[in-house]
Amino acid sequence: MDFIDVYGINHENCTLVTPTREYGRINIFMDSVGRRFVAMSPDPVPSKYGSVNSHWKRGRPSEAPKDYFYIDK
C-alpha cells in the first residue's frame, strides 16, 4: 500500500498498523524497513479528544522536522 504522511510525503510499499479505535482520525503505517509514520484518515472527523469544530489538515514536506527520515533518491 502507498500512504501520504501528515507532512504530505508519499511512502510506497507500506503496511498498515491498526491503531486503537479511539485514534480513528489517524492511520499508522510502517515502511519496508520498519520505520513507522502517521497518516490522517481520509476523513479525519473530530473525536471526543479534539474540538468538534476542528478539522485536521496535512502539513507540507518543508514543515517536517530535520532528519524526519532519510530518502535516497
JOZI-V896335 format. One line per field, one symbol per residue. ss: DSSP state (H for helix, E for strand, C for the rest). psi: psi as a letter, one per 30 degrees, with the letter a starting at -180 (. if undefined). burial: 1 if it has 16 or more other C-alpha atoms within 10 Angstrom, else 0. Layout:
ss->???
psi->???
burial->???
This chain:
ss->CCEECCCCCEECCCEEECCCHHHCCEEEEECCCCCEEEEECCCCCCCCCCCCCCCCCCCCHHHCCCCCCCCCC
psi->lklkafggkkklhlkkjjllefhfflkklkafggkklklkleiikkafflkffkkkkkaleffklkhelkkj.
burial->0011111100100110000000011111111000001111000110000000000000000000000000000
